[in-house]
């Protein structure tokens, strides 16, 4: 085989390897990507129906209901404009309280109930993730403009 053909074969092989590696990396990134939505965005249909996502807001006061097994909890997440019922089975974080911030990761059921796989509670009284704070501010603004 001539040197020119060897070089061409090496270049084609290298480009093919890079292409396959890039495709695998993008596929792994896409499958692990989780978006954040507020109850207002979910009710507007912006959230994916076939993919896991995160919902965030405040746990509505008086909405936490524990089942007899002590592991299943139903509660409502609100962004002050809309509400989203959530069901979670597992041990809740120690900081989980009514009236406090929460982020739940899971899937939206066909019945409109969010089935959480993970629940994260706000760890500091003054801290809220910037995207959650921005989304809640937007929901408050839209709720104020709708009301006369």
Secondary structure, DSSP 4 states (H G I P E B T S, - for coil): --HHHHHHHHHHHHHHHHHHHHHHHHHHHHHH---EEEHHHHHTT-S-SSS-EEEEEEEPTT--EE-TTSSEEEEEEE-SS-EEEEEEESPPPTT--TTSEEEEEEEE-TTS-EEEEEEEE--STT---HHHHHHHHHHHHHHHHH--
